[in-house]
Amino acid sequence: MINVGVLDDYQGRAREFADWGSLGDEVEMTFFREPIAPEDLVTVLAAFDVLVLMRERTAFPRSVLEGLDKLRLLVTTGMGNASVDVSFLREKGVVVSGTTMAGGSAGVPSTVEVAWALIFATMKRVTIEDRAIRTGSWQTGFPMNLAGATLGLAGLGRLGGAMVAPARVFGMDVVAWSQHLTEERAGELGVRKVSKSELLATSDVLSIHLVLGERTRGLFQADDLARMKQSAVLINTSRGPIVDEPALVDALRDGTIGAAGLDVFDQEPLPEGHVFAALENTVLLPHLGYVNEPGLRVMYAQVVEDIDAFLRGMPLRLIG
């Protein structure tokens, strides 16, 4: 019997999104809807031959992987997972496969739409005024106009680039910066390339669209946030650790910046009682950027293909 564990199925829909039965009677499926605490991962997952990860929801560092002696195949949605020590898995002889998501672009519209939802919610005070009305208040502050405001993009790849057209529709000026941004790329999209300092100083909305890595972890620190406008809004739909979280908390609490719309956090799910939840000037989402039913159906269908190929001795979509 091959034991397959599907982790972090938050909505409880993975079972219906793919034909797991096609893997045969020798494969036994277990679906985990609730996150597993880091200290319990080895105990809970020790009996599994195959693990299926939904993106980077659960981290698998070497300290955890060392205890998973039965593990033969790890499948992650996407073709990269910064939360898994893939090099160590290679050393152990564990196969790591991924999913391509139809060329890697299927999550772009969803993530960009979530970014814009957060921009509207913060600039137009949607959640603040909603709560105020429910408690008997009316018009407690002034919304900000998008027209004439500057959208600053940290990253101008597929996701950052897809932010430009909506900004133009709303009459926003668009500037961009990243460590590797070229004048050619900025020119293709009609965006002004600026320095990091100018990005921080001029953006009314700073939206982050960078890949988390050694260069970008902690890229925005307290001194960076201090250079932003007091009215500025920070939007992060990329990865939480790109922004120093304690520094961001302080900046929001002290009024260094105006608001933040966050879809990603250092620890996910966000722990109960986290200070972000107590701040009025935050809008919080549970990492919905890539979450949509059509996309998840494609992901899980490819996961089944990966497992089937591995069991037949011809693994697909290898990572590492």
C-alpha distance (Angstrom), angle and dihedral (degrees) to the residues before:
residue distance angle dihedral
M1 . . .
I2 3.82 . .
N3 3.80 112.4 .
V4 3.81 114.7 -149.1
G5 3.80 121.4 -171.1
V6 3.81 120.1 -162.5
L7 3.80 108.7 -160.9
D8 3.80 133.5 -154.2
D9 3.78 98.1 10.6
Y10 3.81 88.8 166.1
Q11 3.80 97.1 176.1
G12 3.80 94.6 39.8
R13 3.80 92.6 -123.9
A14 3.82 104.7 113.3
R15 3.80 93.6 95.6
E16 3.80 92.4 60.7
F17 3.81 96.3 39.6
A18 3.82 96.5 71.0
D19 3.78 141.2 27.7
W20 3.79 97.6 -105.8
G21 3.81 89.9 161.0
S22 3.80 89.4 68.9
L23 3.81 87.8 73.4
G24 3.80 89.3 73.9
D25 3.78 139.3 -118.0
E26 3.79 92.9 -67.6
V27 3.80 91.2 68.0
E28 3.79 118.2 81.9
M29 3.80 116.4 -163.2
T30 3.81 127.5 -150.2
F31 3.79 120.1 -176.1
F32 3.81 119.6 -158.3
R33 3.78 112.9 -157.7
E34 3.81 97.3 173.5
P35 3.81 122.0 61.9
I36 3.79 115.9 -103.7
A37 3.80 115.3 -127.5
P38 3.82 112.0 -113.3
E39 3.79 92.1 -119.1
D40 3.83 90.7 54.2
L41 3.80 99.7 48.0
V42 3.80 97.6 95.8
T43 3.80 94.1 45.7
V44 3.79 94.8 46.7
L45 3.81 97.5 41.2
A46 3.81 103.3 35.2
A47 3.83 93.2 104.2
F48 3.81 97.1 54.0
D49 3.80 124.8 105.6
V50 3.82 93.7 -172.0
L51 3.80 129.7 32.2
V52 3.79 124.9 -166.4
L53 3.81 116.6 -157.4
M54 3.78 126.4 -163.6
R55 3.77 101.3 -138.6
E56 3.82 112.3 -69.9
R57 3.79 99.6 -30.3
T58 3.82 93.0 121.5
A59 3.80 123.9 33.8
F60 3.80 120.3 -134.0
P61 3.81 108.3 -168.9
R62 3.78 122.1 174.4
S63 3.82 91.2 -93.5
V64 3.81 89.4 64.3
L65 3.80 98.1 37.4
E66 3.81 91.3 53.8
G67 3.79 88.4 66.9
L68 3.82 96.6 50.0
D69 3.81 98.4 84.9
K70 3.83 96.1 161.2
L71 3.81 95.0 52.3
R72 3.81 111.7 119.7
L73 3.80 103.0 157.7
L74 3.80 132.8 27.3
V75 3.80 117.7 -170.2
T76 3.79 119.8 -167.8
T77 3.77 125.1 -174.9
G78 3.77 107.6 -117.4
M79 3.79 124.8 29.9
G80 3.78 95.6 -90.2
N81 3.78 137.0 37.9
A82 3.79 119.9 -170.3
S83 3.82 90.4 -169.4
V84 3.81 94.8 64.5
D85 3.80 127.0 74.8
V86 3.80 94.1 -131.9
S87 3.81 92.9 170.8
F88 3.79 91.2 59.3
L89 3.80 91.2 48.2
R90 3.80 89.0 54.3
E91 3.79 89.3 52.7
K92 3.81 89.4 52.1
G93 3.80 91.6 49.4
V94 3.82 93.2 -114.9
V95 3.81 114.2 149.5
V96 3.82 115.5 -128.3
S97 3.80 119.1 -160.2
G98 3.80 132.8 175.9
T99 3.77 142.9 -171.4
T100 3.78 125.6 -108.1
M101 3.81 98.8 -150.7
A102 3.81 92.1 -142.2
G103 3.77 96.9 -55.8
G104 3.78 95.8 -26.7
S105 3.81 96.4 -79.6
A106 3.80 103.2 97.4
G107 3.79 94.0 93.2
V108 3.81 95.4 49.8
P109 3.83 99.9 85.4
S110 3.79 92.5 44.5
T111 3.81 94.2 49.7
V112 3.80 93.3 45.0
E113 3.81 91.0 49.1
V114 3.81 90.2 51.8
A115 3.81 90.1 49.8
W116 3.80 90.6 53.1
A117 3.80 91.2 45.8
L118 3.81 88.2 56.3
I119 3.80 91.7 46.5
F120 3.80 91.8 53.6
A121 3.79 93.3 42.6
T122 3.81 93.4 52.6
M123 3.80 100.3 37.8
K124 3.80 94.4 42.7
R125 3.83 93.4 41.4
V126 3.81 90.6 -125.9
T127 3.78 98.2 160.5
I128 3.81 95.0 37.0
E129 3.79 94.2 52.3
D130 3.79 92.2 41.1
R131 3.79 90.2 57.0
A132 3.81 91.2 43.9
I133 3.80 93.7 53.8
R134 3.79 90.9 49.8
T135 3.81 89.4 56.4
G136 3.80 95.6 46.1
S137 3.83 101.8 -95.1
W138 3.80 127.6 124.2
Q139 3.84 129.3 -154.4
T140 3.78 101.7 -10.6
G141 3.81 97.4 175.9
F142 3.80 147.3 -4.7
P143 3.81 123.2 -79.1
M144 3.80 119.0 -139.7
N145 3.80 124.8 -119.5
L146 3.78 120.1 -122.0
A147 3.81 91.7 -157.3
G148 3.77 108.1 91.4
A149 3.81 93.6 10.2
T150 3.81 123.4 120.3
L151 3.78 120.3 -116.7
G152 3.79 110.8 -155.8
L153 3.79 116.2 -160.3
A154 3.78 120.4 -157.5
G155 3.79 96.2 -159.1
L156 3.78 128.0 18.0
G157 3.80 102.4 -156.4
R158 3.80 124.5 116.0
L159 3.79 93.6 -52.3
G160 3.78 98.2 39.1
G161 3.78 90.9 44.2
A162 3.79 91.4 53.3
M163 3.81 89.0 58.3
V164 3.79 93.1 64.2
A165 3.82 102.7 72.9
P166 3.84 95.4 52.2
A167 3.81 89.7 47.6
R168 3.80 89.9 55.0
V169 3.81 91.0 50.5
F170 3.80 89.5 55.3
G171 3.80 92.2 48.2
M172 3.79 97.6 -109.4
D173 3.78 127.5 151.1
V174 3.82 110.9 -127.3
V175 3.79 127.8 -148.3
A176 3.79 127.8 171.3
W177 3.78 142.0 -165.1
S178 3.77 137.8 177.2
Q179 3.77 133.8 150.5
H180 3.80 91.8 -102.2
L181 3.81 102.4 30.3
T182 3.79 112.8 134.3
E183 3.78 129.5 -153.7
E184 3.80 87.5 -121.4
R185 3.80 93.6 58.3
A186 3.80 92.4 45.7
G187 3.79 90.5 47.5
E188 3.81 92.2 51.8
L189 3.80 89.4 60.9
G190 3.80 97.3 36.4
V191 3.79 91.4 -115.1
R192 3.79 125.9 142.0
K193 3.81 112.5 -120.6
V194 3.80 111.6 -138.6
S195 3.78 139.2 173.9
K196 3.77 120.9 -95.2
S197 3.81 89.6 -106.8
E198 3.80 92.3 53.4
L199 3.79 91.4 45.5
L200 3.79 90.1 56.2
A201 3.80 95.5 42.8
T202 3.81 98.8 46.5
S203 3.81 105.2 35.3
D204 3.78 118.9 106.0
V205 3.79 85.5 -177.3
L206 3.80 120.6 26.4
S207 3.81 110.2 -164.8
I208 3.80 118.7 -172.5
H209 3.81 120.1 -142.5
L210 3.80 104.9 161.4
V211 3.79 133.1 125.8
L212 3.79 114.2 -112.3
G213 3.79 111.6 -114.5
E214 3.77 142.6 125.0
R215 3.81 91.5 -68.1
T216 3.79 95.5 48.4
R217 3.81 104.1 36.8
G218 3.81 105.9 111.0
L219 3.80 90.2 0.9
F220 3.80 92.6 148.2
Q221 3.80 112.4 52.4
A222 3.80 134.4 171.0
D223 3.81 93.6 -81.5
D224 3.80 90.2 52.3
L225 3.80 92.6 51.5
A226 3.81 89.2 48.1
R227 3.82 89.1 61.2
M228 3.80 92.7 58.5
K229 3.79 125.5 94.4
Q230 3.79 115.0 -89.6
S231 3.79 88.3 -123.5
A232 3.81 94.3 47.3
V233 3.79 123.6 124.0
L234 3.81 122.2 -143.2
I235 3.81 117.7 -151.9
N236 3.80 121.3 -168.8
T237 3.80 120.5 -176.7
S238 3.81 93.6 146.0
R239 3.83 114.6 69.9
G240 3.78 129.2 -38.0
P241 3.84 99.0 -129.7
I242 3.82 92.1 61.3
V243 3.81 85.4 80.3
D244 3.80 119.7 49.8
E245 3.81 99.0 -112.9
P246 3.83 99.9 -153.3
A247 3.81 89.1 47.9
L248 3.79 90.6 51.0
V249 3.80 91.3 49.7
D250 3.80 90.0 52.0
A251 3.81 92.6 46.8
L252 3.79 91.9 51.8
R253 3.79 94.4 43.5
D254 3.82 93.9 47.0
G255 3.80 96.0 43.4
T256 3.80 93.8 -114.8
I257 3.81 86.0 136.8
G258 3.78 128.7 17.7
A259 3.79 105.2 -123.5
A260 3.79 146.8 -28.6
G261 3.79 132.6 -138.0
L262 3.80 108.5 -157.9
D263 3.79 130.7 -173.3
V264 3.81 94.6 163.2
F265 3.80 134.9 50.1
D266 3.79 141.7 -176.9
Q267 3.81 89.5 -107.0
E268 3.79 121.3 31.8
P269 2.95 129.2 -130.6
L270 3.79 87.9 37.8
P271 3.81 107.0 -113.5
E272 3.78 116.6 -107.7
G273 3.79 111.1 -97.2
H274 3.82 94.5 22.7
V275 3.78 112.6 163.3
F276 3.83 91.7 -119.5
A277 3.80 88.7 68.4
A278 3.81 91.5 55.8
L279 3.81 95.1 52.5
E280 3.79 115.7 94.7
N281 3.80 93.0 -153.9
T282 3.81 96.0 63.1
V283 3.78 130.7 88.4
L284 3.80 110.4 -161.1
L285 3.81 130.8 -162.8
P286 3.84 127.6 179.6
H287 3.84 98.6 -116.2
L288 3.79 95.3 -73.6
G289 3.80 95.8 154.6
Y290 3.79 97.0 108.9
V291 3.81 97.2 20.7
N292 3.79 115.0 114.3
E293 3.78 131.3 126.2
P294 3.84 98.7 -115.8
G295 3.80 90.9 49.3
L296 3.80 94.2 48.0
R297 3.80 90.8 48.9
V298 3.81 89.8 55.3
M299 3.81 91.5 46.4
Y300 3.79 96.2 50.2
A301 3.81 92.8 43.1
Q302 3.79 88.9 56.6
V303 3.81 90.4 45.9
V304 3.82 88.6 58.8
E305 3.81 89.2 49.5
D306 3.81 90.0 51.3
I307 3.79 93.2 50.8
D308 3.80 92.8 45.5
A309 3.80 91.7 49.5
F310 3.81 91.3 49.4
L311 3.81 92.4 50.5
R312 3.81 89.1 51.6
G313 3.81 90.6 51.4
M314 3.81 95.7 -109.9
P315 3.84 106.4 98.5
L316 3.80 117.8 -160.8
R317 3.81 134.9 -145.8
L318 3.78 95.7 11.6
I319 3.81 119.6 -159.9
G320 3.78 121.3 -151.0
